[in-house]
Amino acid sequence: MSALWVWGFCRIGLAFLLSFASLAGAASAPHSALKPVERRQVNLPTADFSLTDQGGKIFQFKNLRGKVVVVAFAYTTCPDVCPLITAALRQVQSKLTVEERKNIHLLTVTTDPEIDLPKVLTGYAKRYGAGLDNWSFLTGSETALKSVWQNFGVGVKRQGRGLVDHTPLTAIVDRHGMLRVAFIGSSPDVPAILNDIRSLLAER
């Protein structure tokens, strides 16, 4: 996924200045070509969005203001990268205290709305033992999702039914809706994520 990797990486570094041409014109590496994880500190605003959660309810990103939010991008039939990202977030969730869970929210945004309907996301969440009190799995129309992908600099390219090439981004958004930390890679470091979210929790 080298082309999409660069697409997402440059969005974070150049703050919204990339065009779709780089995504559409570049050849993609095989989806299984995993890359080392890179951690980048950034300071970029995120836009509000409205999607549908695993229970079929409308989810509005703005309702999480005041909380630290970890946002990951994945799809349920992914054979390699997404399971690693989702497993890492499950570890993060399991290490949060009861009080921290009230102030930290995890989001998994699908990159394959064709397959990932709410009931499919519910099954995916159960498969990983995700606690839905502070973890939402989101889907929606392709138009709505494209806006979110663009906002976070995630390139998405369908390779076939149930197989999608996408930027492996795990982002951390602070209490004020600013994107502060970006992990780009297949298996983000759990202690590093915990350290970052706890540092942002301490900010006011």
Backbone as a chain_set.jsonl record, in Angstrom:
{"seq": "MSALWVWGFCRIGLAFLLSFASLAGAASAPHSALKPVERRQVNLPTADFSLTDQGGKIFQFKNLRGKVVVVAFAYTTCPDVCPLITAALRQVQSKLTVEERKNIHLLTVTTDPEIDLPKVLTGYAKRYGAGLDNWSFLTGSETALKSVWQNFGVGVKRQGRGLVDHTPLTAIVDRHGMLRVAFIGSSPDVPAILNDIRSLLAER", "coords": {"N": [[0.815, -1.195, 0.0], [2.0, 1.232, -0.646], [1.65, 3.656, -2.145], [-0.717, 4.734, -1.099], [-0.001, 4.953, 1.51], [1.941, 6.985, 1.426], [0.275, 9.007, 0.553], [-1.46, 9.486, 2.766], [0.455, 10.148, 4.686], [1.601, 12.462, 3.641], [-0.574, 14.189, 3.678], [-0.837, 14.682, 6.403], [1.607, 15.914, 6.905], [1.561, 18.142, 5.178], [-0.773, 19.43, 5.569], [-3.546, 19.251, 4.323], [-2.97, 19.772, 1.602], [-2.621, 17.981, -0.492], [-3.7, 16.468, -3.573], [-6.255, 14.394, -5.181], [-5.02, 13.287, -7.316], [-2.514, 12.122, -6.916], [-3.173, 9.827, -5.564], [-4.836, 8.451, -7.353], [-3.239, 8.098, -9.591], [-0.99, 6.607, -8.963], [0.734, 3.467, -8.689], [-0.329, 0.788, -6.661], [1.162, -1.004, -3.97], [1.037, -4.523, -3.016], [-1.643, -5.363, -0.765], [-0.788, -6.738, 1.445], [1.715, -5.839, 2.007], [3.266, -4.883, 4.577], [4.155, -2.039, 6.549], [6.682, -0.372, 8.535], [5.736, 1.146, 11.664], [5.124, 4.588, 11.991], [5.352, 7.376, 14.122], [3.898, 10.485, 14.412], [3.889, 13.8, 15.545], [1.437, 16.225, 15.374], [-0.607, 19.114, 14.63], [-3.469, 19.718, 13.851], [-6.672, 20.861, 12.778], [-9.773, 19.068, 13.072], [-12.663, 18.225, 11.202], [-16.186, 18.281, 11.93], [-18.343, 15.412, 11.717], [-20.941, 13.196, 10.584], [-21.993, 9.955, 11.026], [-23.015, 6.471, 10.95], [-23.46, 4.306, 13.666], [-22.509, 1.031, 15.046], [-24.847, 0.123, 16.089], [-26.777, 1.102, 14.479], [-27.44, 3.714, 14.968], [-27.389, 7.309, 14.666], [-24.305, 8.901, 14.641], [-22.457, 11.554, 15.901], [-19.555, 13.314, 15.518], [-18.891, 15.67, 16.868], [-20.023, 15.432, 19.334], [-18.199, 14.253, 20.943], [-16.461, 16.121, 21.86], [-14.375, 17.418, 24.389], [-13.475, 15.038, 25.192], [-10.682, 12.775, 24.831], [-9.92, 11.343, 21.769], [-9.403, 8.38, 19.986], [-8.862, 7.549, 16.746], [-9.289, 5.165, 14.309], [-8.84, 3.499, 11.138], [-10.374, 0.989, 9.327], [-11.462, -2.194, 7.932], [-13.852, -4.862, 7.881], [-13.328, -7.269, 6.515], [-10.682, -7.3, 6.045], [-7.498, -8.776, 5.473], [-5.04, -8.482, 6.791], [-3.632, -5.891, 7.764], [-5.687, -4.409, 9.179], [-6.743, -6.172, 11.263], [-4.542, -6.14, 13.017], [-4.382, -3.456, 13.79], [-6.9, -3.15, 15.02], [-6.694, -5.035, 17.088], [-4.664, -3.857, 18.563], [-5.956, -1.54, 19.471], [-7.861, -2.747, 21.071], [-6.248, -3.726, 23.112], [-5.374, -1.285, 24.145], [-7.821, -0.281, 25.113], [-8.358, -2.176, 27.108], [-6.513, -1.536, 29.032], [-7.215, 0.835, 30.128], [-8.309, 2.795, 32.896], [-11.329, 2.778, 34.919], [-12.181, 5.404, 35.255], [-10.737, 6.692, 33.237], [-11.941, 5.597, 30.97], [-14.273, 7.019, 30.838], [-13.513, 9.376, 29.761], [-12.165, 8.989, 27.444], [-12.5, 8.042, 24.097], [-12.849, 5.526, 21.648], [-12.698, 5.14, 18.14], [-13.584, 3.309, 15.285], [-13.468, 3.615, 11.941], [-14.991, 2.564, 9.043], [-13.527, 1.502, 5.925], [-14.823, 0.311, 3.94], [-17.762, 0.568, 3.036], [-19.594, -0.898, 1.534], [-19.709, -3.551, 2.387], [-19.53, -3.356, 5.163], [-21.962, -3.025, 7.001], [-24.087, -1.886, 9.745], [-24.811, -4.231, 11.336], [-22.813, -5.994, 10.62], [-20.564, -4.695, 11.577], [-21.156, -4.832, 14.282], [-20.831, -7.582, 14.78], [-18.11, -7.759, 14.227], [-17.02, -6.147, 16.251], [-17.713, -7.707, 18.483], [-16.193, -9.956, 17.951], [-13.636, -9.114, 18.576], [-13.876, -8.56, 21.209], [-14.566, -5.991, 21.992], [-15.403, -3.316, 24.105], [-18.349, -1.588, 24.059], [-19.033, 0.674, 25.385], [-17.238, 2.769, 25.278], [-16.292, 2.698, 22.717], [-16.816, 3.043, 19.365], [-18.027, 1.772, 16.287], [-18.014, 2.676, 12.996], [-19.99, 3.415, 10.106], [-21.412, 4.312, 6.911], [-22.772, 6.23, 4.156], [-20.945, 6.114, 1.055], [-20.255, 8.639, 0.2], [-20.428, 10.222, 2.548], [-18.482, 8.964, 4.092], [-16.193, 9.353, 2.524], [-15.697, 12.045, 2.927], [-14.863, 12.025, 5.587], [-12.586, 10.369, 5.404], [-10.973, 12.01, 3.794], [-10.692, 14.213, 5.471], [-9.049, 13.193, 7.482], [-6.889, 12.489, 6.014], [-6.751, 9.976, 4.802], [-6.143, 7.69, 2.342], [-8.082, 5.761, 0.14], [-8.607, 2.877, -1.742], [-10.379, 0.744, -3.708], [-9.785, -2.647, -4.302], [-11.173, -4.84, -5.025], [-14.196, -6.732, -4.42], [-14.594, -6.777, -0.984], [-11.915, -6.318, -0.534], [-9.724, -3.866, 0.181], [-7.486, -1.24, -0.329], [-5.827, 0.896, 1.84], [-4.766, 3.815, 3.69], [-2.951, 3.096, 6.588], [-3.895, 4.387, 9.207], [-3.83, 5.502, 12.565], [-5.167, 7.77, 14.615], [-4.869, 10.387, 17.063], [-6.975, 12.509, 18.722], [-7.354, 15.571, 20.4], [-9.027, 17.033, 23.336], [-10.189, 19.276, 22.277], [-10.728, 18.835, 19.665], [-8.547, 18.793, 17.967], [-6.245, 17.252, 15.846], [-3.6, 15.527, 17.077], [-1.663, 13.501, 17.299], [-0.335, 11.104, 15.096], [-0.273, 7.8, 14.157], [1.179, 5.897, 11.755], [0.878, 2.997, 10.22], [0.898, -0.621, 10.499], [0.669, -1.802, 13.027], [0.195, -0.155, 15.602], [1.987, 1.134, 18.435], [1.106, 0.067, 21.568], [1.797, 0.927, 24.314], [2.787, 3.477, 23.625], [0.534, 4.758, 22.524], [-1.126, 4.794, 24.793], [0.42, 6.414, 26.485], [0.343, 8.813, 25.049], [-2.438, 9.45, 24.972], [-2.967, 9.755, 27.665], [-1.345, 11.876, 28.303], [-2.602, 13.874, 26.82], [-5.039, 13.877, 28.116], [-4.359, 15.101, 30.452], [-4.074, 17.698, 29.723], [-5.688, 20.888, 29.499]], "CA": [[0.0, 0.0, 0.0], [2.96, 2.321, -0.56], [1.127, 4.915, -2.664], [-1.692, 5.255, -0.161], [0.777, 5.304, 2.699], [2.513, 8.303, 1.179], [-0.842, 9.946, 0.466], [-1.871, 9.859, 4.111], [1.594, 10.755, 5.372], [1.773, 13.821, 3.138], [-1.705, 14.99, 4.162], [-0.531, 15.109, 7.755], [2.734, 16.817, 6.868], [1.327, 19.34, 4.384], [-2.036, 20.028, 6.015], [-4.648, 19.315, 3.363], [-2.577, 20.303, 0.304], [-2.52, 16.969, -1.547], [-4.88, 16.254, -4.411], [-6.537, 12.991, -5.45], [-4.244, 12.797, -8.457], [-1.424, 11.259, -6.461], [-3.765, 8.545, -5.201], [-5.398, 7.758, -8.503], [-2.265, 7.824, -10.633], [0.143, 5.8, -8.52], [0.495, 2.024, -8.56], [-0.326, 0.349, -5.271], [1.819, -2.253, -3.595], [0.06, -5.468, -2.475], [-2.208, -5.008, 0.533], [-0.073, -7.424, 2.52], [3.041, -5.265, 2.188], [3.188, -4.128, 5.815], [5.192, -1.046, 6.725], [6.963, -0.024, 9.933], [4.868, 2.193, 12.187], [5.738, 5.878, 12.273], [4.566, 8.249, 14.996], [4.113, 11.886, 14.078], [3.147, 14.806, 16.293], [0.88, 17.227, 14.477], [-1.555, 20.011, 15.299], [-4.378, 20.042, 12.759], [-8.085, 20.781, 13.145], [-10.61, 18.046, 12.438], [-14.029, 18.692, 10.942], [-17.272, 17.455, 12.442], [-18.963, 14.526, 10.735], [-22.059, 12.383, 11.055], [-22.017, 8.629, 10.426], [-23.917, 5.53, 11.618], [-22.674, 3.377, 14.478], [-22.795, -0.399, 14.919], [-26.227, -0.124, 16.509], [-27.686, 1.739, 13.538], [-27.778, 5.057, 15.44], [-26.592, 8.407, 14.129], [-23.155, 9.264, 15.476], [-21.892, 12.85, 15.551], [-18.209, 13.465, 16.079], [-18.819, 16.828, 17.755], [-20.481, 15.052, 20.672], [-17.057, 13.753, 21.711], [-15.619, 17.229, 22.335], [-14.15, 17.286, 25.823], [-12.829, 13.745, 25.392], [-9.6, 12.403, 23.923], [-10.485, 10.354, 20.849], [-8.489, 7.613, 19.138], [-9.598, 7.248, 15.518], [-8.599, 4.222, 13.422], [-9.541, 3.194, 9.895], [-10.263, -0.452, 9.105], [-12.671, -2.826, 7.385], [-14.015, -6.132, 8.577], [-12.804, -8.416, 5.771], [-9.249, -7.081, 5.832], [-6.746, -9.977, 5.828], [-3.731, -8.308, 7.423], [-3.354, -4.689, 8.54], [-6.773, -3.997, 10.075], [-6.787, -6.946, 12.506], [-3.475, -5.707, 13.91], [-4.78, -2.158, 14.345], [-8.031, -3.367, 15.928], [-6.18, -5.728, 18.273], [-3.915, -2.872, 19.349], [-6.921, -0.697, 20.166], [-8.473, -3.545, 22.149], [-5.29, -3.703, 24.22], [-5.452, 0.043, 24.746], [-9.05, -0.199, 25.898], [-8.277, -3.046, 28.28], [-5.586, -0.966, 30.009], [-7.755, 2.075, 30.664], [-9.034, 2.711, 34.161], [-12.757, 3.094, 34.816], [-12.298, 6.849, 35.091], [-10.223, 7.041, 31.915], [-12.911, 5.19, 29.954], [-15.296, 8.055, 30.75], [-12.941, 10.558, 29.114], [-11.464, 8.562, 26.224], [-13.377, 7.279, 23.209], [-12.217, 4.903, 20.492], [-13.526, 5.064, 16.937], [-13.114, 2.595, 14.106], [-14.227, 4.074, 10.779], [-14.791, 1.61, 7.963], [-13.111, 1.928, 4.582], [-15.567, -0.523, 2.992], [-19.178, 0.639, 3.403], [-20.387, -1.877, 0.786], [-19.861, -4.747, 3.212], [-19.586, -3.07, 6.599], [-23.221, -2.508, 7.526], [-24.047, -1.897, 11.208], [-24.811, -5.565, 11.938], [-21.496, -6.579, 10.371], [-19.659, -4.053, 12.531], [-21.459, -5.387, 15.603], [-20.158, -8.875, 14.851], [-16.666, -7.489, 14.254], [-16.713, -5.678, 17.605], [-17.804, -8.859, 19.388], [-15.062, -10.834, 17.65], [-12.445, -8.596, 19.256], [-14.171, -8.302, 22.61], [-14.571, -4.546, 22.204], [-16.434, -2.755, 24.967], [-19.0, -0.538, 23.284], [-19.308, 1.859, 26.208], [-16.394, 3.881, 24.818], [-15.722, 2.352, 21.408], [-17.858, 3.027, 18.33], [-17.636, 1.289, 14.954], [-18.818, 3.58, 12.191], [-20.162, 3.247, 8.673], [-22.267, 5.339, 6.326], [-22.701, 6.256, 2.708], [-19.577, 6.342, 0.578], [-20.045, 10.088, 0.15], [-20.159, 10.691, 3.907], [-17.208, 8.407, 4.523], [-15.109, 10.002, 1.782], [-15.411, 13.31, 3.602], [-14.084, 11.704, 6.787], [-11.271, 9.904, 4.959], [-10.215, 13.173, 3.346], [-10.396, 15.034, 6.639], [-7.934, 12.6, 8.214], [-5.794, 12.172, 5.101], [-6.724, 8.538, 4.536], [-6.407, 7.279, 0.973], [-8.821, 4.496, 0.044], [-8.719, 2.4, -3.119], [-10.962, -0.59, -3.745], [-9.099, -3.599, -5.167], [-12.159, -5.848, -5.385], [-15.168, -6.863, -3.329], [-14.017, -7.27, 0.264], [-10.472, -6.072, -0.464], [-9.542, -2.423, 0.04], [-6.186, -0.695, 0.007], [-6.046, 2.186, 2.509], [-3.723, 4.3, 4.589], [-3.109, 2.501, 7.916], [-3.776, 5.498, 10.152], [-4.451, 5.571, 13.883], [-4.982, 9.176, 14.982], [-5.326, 10.785, 18.392], [-7.556, 13.846, 18.692], [-7.449, 16.064, 21.777], [-10.345, 17.424, 23.844], [-10.696, 20.416, 21.516], [-10.933, 18.448, 18.276], [-7.322, 18.943, 17.191], [-5.463, 16.041, 15.602], [-2.324, 15.801, 17.731], [-0.684, 12.435, 17.078], [-0.713, 10.167, 14.038], [0.512, 6.574, 13.981], [0.961, 5.407, 10.405], [1.455, 1.667, 10.147], [-0.023, -1.744, 10.688], [0.534, -2.263, 14.408], [0.623, 0.954, 16.455], [2.531, 0.739, 19.727], [0.101, 0.255, 22.611], [2.277, 1.838, 25.359], [2.907, 4.838, 23.098], [-0.815, 5.315, 22.444], [-1.561, 5.062, 26.167], [1.162, 7.572, 26.974], [-0.147, 10.008, 24.368], [-3.788, 9.818, 25.374], [-2.916, 10.204, 29.062], [-0.763, 13.224, 28.283], [-3.641, 14.797, 26.345], [-6.052, 13.966, 29.17], [-3.869, 16.018, 31.485], [-4.175, 19.052, 29.215], [-6.985, 21.533, 29.633]], "C": [[0.856, 1.255, 0.0], [2.396, 3.652, -1.041], [0.148, 5.545, -1.687], [-1.032, 5.671, 1.127], [1.326, 6.724, 2.559], [1.428, 9.359, 1.146], [-1.25, 10.431, 1.847], [-0.781, 10.603, 4.853], [1.748, 12.212, 4.95], [0.634, 14.72, 3.573], [-1.403, 15.528, 5.554], [0.595, 16.14, 7.733], [2.441, 18.131, 6.174], [-0.019, 19.987, 4.663], [-3.007, 20.321, 4.872], [-4.246, 19.698, 1.932], [-2.459, 19.263, -0.798], [-3.814, 16.871, -2.338], [-5.094, 14.768, -4.609], [-5.674, 12.427, -6.564], [-3.147, 11.835, -8.03], [-1.929, 9.88, -6.082], [-4.18, 7.767, -6.427], [-4.329, 7.327, -9.498], [-1.156, 6.877, -10.245], [-0.241, 4.333, -8.434], [0.598, 1.632, -7.106], [0.481, -0.918, -5.1], [0.759, -3.201, -3.091], [-0.381, -5.069, -1.075], [-1.419, -5.617, 1.675], [1.306, -6.852, 2.777], [3.025, -4.34, 3.401], [4.385, -3.205, 5.95], [5.475, -0.838, 8.199], [6.044, 1.11, 10.374], [5.678, 3.464, 12.43], [4.792, 6.683, 13.146], [4.922, 9.691, 14.667], [3.266, 12.776, 14.993], [2.709, 15.898, 15.336], [-0.037, 18.138, 15.285], [-2.51, 20.559, 14.24], [-5.832, 19.941, 13.221], [-8.776, 19.627, 12.431], [-12.018, 18.595, 12.28], [-15.045, 17.747, 11.574], [-17.788, 16.543, 11.331], [-20.077, 13.732, 11.4], [-22.062, 11.07, 10.286], [-23.02, 7.767, 11.198], [-23.091, 4.529, 12.412], [-23.168, 1.936, 14.326], [-24.219, -0.762, 15.353], [-27.249, 0.492, 15.58], [-28.094, 3.145, 13.937], [-26.858, 6.097, 14.798], [-25.508, 8.777, 15.142], [-22.608, 10.594, 14.982], [-20.576, 13.063, 16.292], [-18.139, 14.598, 17.094], [-19.255, 16.495, 19.182], [-19.359, 14.5, 21.549], [-16.128, 14.868, 22.172], [-15.561, 17.188, 23.859], [-13.516, 15.962, 26.178], [-11.629, 13.63, 24.46], [-10.116, 11.25, 23.073], [-9.38, 9.698, 20.034], [-9.289, 7.145, 17.922], [-8.752, 6.337, 14.628], [-9.475, 3.938, 12.209], [-9.295, 1.733, 9.539], [-11.515, -0.949, 8.401], [-12.676, -4.288, 7.783], [-13.462, -7.34, 7.834], [-11.319, -8.273, 5.458], [-8.439, -8.293, 6.295], [-5.475, -9.733, 6.625], [-3.628, -7.078, 8.32], [-4.432, -4.397, 9.583], [-6.888, -4.847, 11.341], [-5.718, -6.524, 13.509], [-3.825, -4.374, 14.572], [-5.898, -2.339, 15.371], [-7.58, -4.066, 17.207], [-5.394, -4.773, 19.17], [-4.866, -1.968, 20.125], [-7.626, -1.459, 21.288], [-7.547, -3.607, 23.354], [-5.307, -2.355, 24.927], [-6.679, 0.144, 25.636], [-8.952, -1.004, 27.193], [-7.393, -2.468, 29.384], [-6.064, 0.368, 30.584], [-8.445, 1.836, 31.996], [-10.509, 3.045, 33.917], [-12.944, 4.587, 34.568], [-11.816, 7.291, 33.709], [-11.228, 6.697, 30.814], [-14.033, 6.214, 29.793], [-14.824, 9.241, 29.909], [-12.163, 10.248, 27.841], [-12.447, 7.754, 25.382], [-12.581, 6.758, 22.03], [-13.206, 4.868, 19.332], [-12.833, 4.189, 15.903], [-14.028, 2.977, 12.955], [-13.946, 3.124, 9.62], [-14.253, 2.267, 6.692], [-13.826, 1.095, 3.512], [-17.056, -0.536, 3.339], [-20.063, -0.357, 2.652], [-20.686, -3.109, 1.637], [-20.157, -4.402, 4.666], [-20.839, -2.316, 7.013], [-23.184, -2.58, 9.052], [-23.998, -3.287, 11.83], [-23.479, -6.284, 11.726], [-20.478, -5.997, 11.346], [-19.905, -4.55, 13.951], [-20.764, -6.729, 15.796], [-18.65, -8.717, 14.945], [-16.239, -7.04, 15.651], [-16.733, -6.829, 18.603], [-16.618, -9.796, 19.198], [-13.807, -10.402, 18.404], [-12.687, -8.3, 20.734], [-14.19, -6.829, 22.952], [-15.709, -4.137, 23.124], [-17.057, -1.547, 24.289], [-19.403, 0.676, 24.119], [-18.443, 3.046, 25.794], [-15.662, 3.533, 23.521], [-16.869, 2.229, 20.409], [-17.264, 2.585, 17.009], [-18.586, 1.945, 13.961], [-18.829, 3.23, 10.707], [-21.054, 4.37, 8.17], [-22.234, 5.236, 4.817], [-21.256, 6.512, 2.282], [-19.263, 7.832, 0.526], [-19.684, 10.64, 1.524], [-18.801, 10.21, 4.397], [-16.034, 9.064, 3.807], [-14.709, 11.314, 2.427], [-14.551, 13.086, 4.848], [-12.676, 11.248, 6.407], [-10.397, 11.09, 4.553], [-9.786, 14.036, 4.523], [-9.177, 14.523, 7.401], [-6.762, 12.206, 7.309], [-5.654, 10.7, 4.783], [-7.076, 8.273, 3.075], [-7.062, 5.912, 0.953], [-8.964, 4.12, -1.425], [-9.214, 0.962, -3.106], [-10.212, -1.47, -4.748], [-10.062, -4.664, -5.693], [-13.136, -5.968, -4.237], [-14.499, -7.476, -2.105], [-12.519, -7.084, 0.379], [-10.213, -4.614, -0.801], [-8.128, -2.043, 0.478], [-6.403, 0.669, 0.657], [-4.875, 2.541, 3.41], [-3.954, 3.737, 5.99], [-2.903, 3.531, 9.022], [-4.511, 5.223, 11.455], [-4.14, 6.959, 14.421], [-5.505, 9.435, 16.391], [-5.723, 12.25, 18.345], [-7.753, 14.328, 20.129], [-8.864, 16.524, 22.124], [-11.001, 18.526, 23.012], [-10.884, 20.107, 20.032], [-9.728, 18.633, 17.39], [-6.623, 17.586, 17.059], [-4.048, 16.291, 16.092], [-1.246, 14.766, 17.443], [-1.217, 11.503, 15.996], [0.256, 9.003, 14.018], [0.172, 6.036, 12.597], [1.655, 4.062, 10.276], [0.493, 0.614, 10.632], [-0.245, -2.147, 12.132], [1.03, -1.179, 15.361], [0.988, 0.487, 17.852], [1.549, 1.079, 20.848], [0.599, 1.161, 23.731], [2.393, 3.28, 24.878], [1.542, 5.502, 22.993], [-1.315, 5.687, 23.836], [-0.866, 6.293, 26.736], [0.627, 8.856, 26.354], [-1.536, 10.411, 24.847], [-3.815, 10.301, 26.827], [-2.296, 11.592, 29.159], [-1.8, 14.248, 27.839], [-4.775, 14.935, 27.351], [-5.659, 14.99, 30.218], [-3.926, 17.476, 31.047], [-5.587, 19.606, 29.422], [-7.179, 22.596, 28.557]], "O": [[0.465, 2.257, 0.599], [2.636, 4.68, -0.409], [0.179, 6.756, -1.47], [-1.454, 6.635, 1.767], [1.188, 7.55, 3.461], [1.617, 10.47, 1.642], [-1.373, 11.634, 2.08], [-1.05, 11.572, 5.564], [1.993, 13.087, 5.78], [0.852, 15.907, 3.816], [-1.68, 16.69, 5.85], [0.544, 17.13, 8.463], [3.017, 19.154, 6.544], [-0.36, 20.996, 4.046], [-3.251, 21.473, 4.513], [-5.132, 19.933, 1.111], [-2.217, 19.628, -1.949], [-4.893, 17.161, -1.821], [-4.234, 13.961, -4.257], [-5.605, 11.21, -6.736], [-2.884, 10.845, -8.712], [-1.226, 8.884, -6.247], [-3.914, 6.571, -6.537], [-4.485, 6.312, -10.176], [-0.442, 6.383, -11.118], [-1.388, 3.994, -8.145], [1.496, 2.081, -6.395], [0.487, -1.794, -5.966], [-0.337, -2.752, -2.757], [0.395, -4.511, -0.299], [-1.39, -5.056, 2.771], [2.008, -7.321, 3.673], [2.793, -3.139, 3.26], [5.491, -3.537, 5.523], [4.609, -1.095, 9.036], [5.626, 1.933, 9.56], [6.77, 3.423, 12.996], [3.579, 6.673, 12.937], [6.093, 10.068, 14.647], [2.075, 12.529, 15.186], [3.518, 16.431, 14.577], [-0.213, 17.945, 16.488], [-2.383, 21.699, 13.794], [-6.181, 19.032, 13.974], [-8.4, 19.26, 11.318], [-12.501, 19.342, 13.13], [-14.784, 16.554, 11.731], [-17.679, 16.869, 10.149], [-20.136, 13.618, 12.624], [-22.125, 11.06, 9.057], [-23.786, 8.284, 12.011], [-22.129, 3.965, 11.891], [-24.11, 1.659, 13.584], [-24.724, -1.833, 15.015], [-28.45, 0.424, 15.841], [-28.993, 3.723, 13.326], [-25.717, 5.81, 14.439], [-25.772, 8.94, 16.333], [-22.328, 10.754, 13.795], [-20.508, 12.999, 17.52], [-17.405, 14.501, 18.078], [-18.895, 17.199, 20.126], [-19.542, 14.302, 22.751], [-15.111, 14.596, 22.809], [-16.568, 16.954, 24.527], [-13.069, 15.76, 27.307], [-11.564, 14.3, 23.429], [-10.685, 10.292, 23.597], [-8.527, 10.378, 19.464], [-10.278, 6.426, 18.063], [-7.639, 6.692, 14.243], [-10.692, 4.113, 12.249], [-8.149, 1.291, 9.458], [-12.505, -0.226, 8.285], [-11.62, -4.884, 7.996], [-13.152, -8.351, 8.465], [-10.769, -9.055, 4.681], [-8.666, -8.793, 7.397], [-4.872, -10.695, 7.103], [-3.544, -7.225, 9.539], [-4.115, -4.164, 10.75], [-7.113, -4.289, 12.415], [-5.958, -6.546, 14.716], [-3.594, -4.187, 15.766], [-5.854, -1.759, 16.455], [-8.041, -3.721, 18.295], [-5.455, -4.873, 20.396], [-4.624, -1.661, 21.293], [-7.949, -0.886, 22.329], [-8.007, -3.548, 24.494], [-5.261, -2.288, 26.155], [-6.592, 0.598, 26.777], [-9.411, -0.559, 28.246], [-7.51, -2.866, 30.543], [-5.393, 0.96, 31.429], [-9.086, 0.804, 32.2], [-10.881, 3.529, 32.849], [-13.779, 4.983, 33.755], [-12.42, 8.165, 33.087], [-11.349, 7.431, 29.833], [-14.673, 6.278, 28.743], [-15.638, 10.016, 29.407], [-11.573, 11.142, 27.234], [-13.144, 6.881, 25.901], [-11.738, 7.465, 21.477], [-14.393, 4.601, 19.517], [-11.63, 4.318, 15.678], [-15.226, 2.696, 12.988], [-12.79, 2.905, 9.259], [-14.503, 3.444, 6.432], [-13.483, 1.16, 2.332], [-17.561, -1.523, 3.873], [-21.178, -0.633, 3.094], [-21.796, -3.64, 1.602], [-20.946, -5.083, 5.322], [-20.791, -1.129, 7.334], [-22.329, -3.271, 9.605], [-23.224, -3.512, 12.761], [-23.067, -7.091, 12.56], [-19.633, -6.717, 11.877], [-18.966, -4.675, 14.737], [-20.177, -6.985, 16.848], [-17.988, -9.463, 15.666], [-15.221, -7.495, 16.172], [-15.865, -6.915, 19.472], [-16.1, -10.36, 20.162], [-13.009, -11.242, 18.821], [-11.783, -7.836, 21.428], [-13.868, -6.449, 24.077], [-16.848, -4.566, 22.94], [-16.359, -0.582, 23.979], [-20.041, 1.599, 23.612], [-18.856, 4.196, 25.939], [-14.557, 4.013, 23.267], [-17.776, 1.416, 20.585], [-16.15, 2.967, 16.651], [-19.804, 1.797, 14.06], [-17.822, 2.81, 10.137], [-21.409, 5.275, 8.926], [-21.723, 4.262, 4.265], [-20.454, 7.051, 3.043], [-18.13, 8.238, 0.781], [-18.749, 11.429, 1.656], [-18.06, 10.957, 5.038], [-14.992, 9.306, 4.418], [-13.528, 11.66, 2.471], [-13.632, 13.856, 5.129], [-11.693, 11.681, 7.008], [-9.226, 11.164, 4.925], [-8.659, 14.529, 4.567], [-8.372, 15.308, 7.902], [-5.765, 11.658, 7.779], [-4.549, 10.225, 4.52], [-8.176, 8.595, 2.627], [-6.641, 5.006, 1.672], [-9.387, 4.931, -2.249], [-8.558, 0.072, -2.565], [-10.028, -1.086, -5.902], [-9.781, -5.314, -6.7], [-12.928, -5.367, -3.184], [-13.913, -8.555, -2.18], [-11.901, -7.632, 1.292], [-10.451, -4.175, -1.926], [-7.648, -2.478, 1.525], [-7.092, 1.516, 0.088], [-4.102, 1.679, 3.83], [-5.049, 3.884, 6.532], [-1.868, 3.545, 9.688], [-5.657, 4.774, 11.458], [-2.978, 7.289, 14.657], [-6.451, 8.794, 16.849], [-4.928, 13.117, 17.981], [-8.256, 13.588, 20.975], [-9.781, 16.417, 21.309], [-12.221, 18.69, 23.04], [-11.165, 21.004, 19.237], [-9.864, 18.631, 16.166], [-6.439, 16.87, 18.044], [-3.364, 17.176, 15.577], [-0.063, 15.097, 17.353], [-2.399, 11.159, 15.983], [1.464, 9.194, 13.878], [-0.989, 5.754, 12.303], [2.883, 3.995, 10.229], [-0.595, 0.922, 11.119], [-1.257, -2.777, 12.44], [2.148, -1.261, 15.871], [0.38, -0.439, 18.388], [1.205, 2.244, 21.049], [-0.11, 2.102, 24.088], [2.126, 4.208, 25.641], [1.397, 6.677, 23.332], [-1.864, 6.771, 24.033], [-1.498, 7.118, 27.396], [0.474, 9.867, 27.04], [-1.785, 11.59, 25.1], [-4.613, 11.172, 27.171], [-2.687, 12.391, 30.01], [-1.882, 15.344, 28.394], [-5.405, 15.989, 27.435], [-6.511, 15.662, 30.799], [-3.839, 18.384, 31.873], [-6.554, 18.849, 29.507], [-8.222, 23.248, 28.513]]}, "num_chains": 1, "name": "protein.A"}
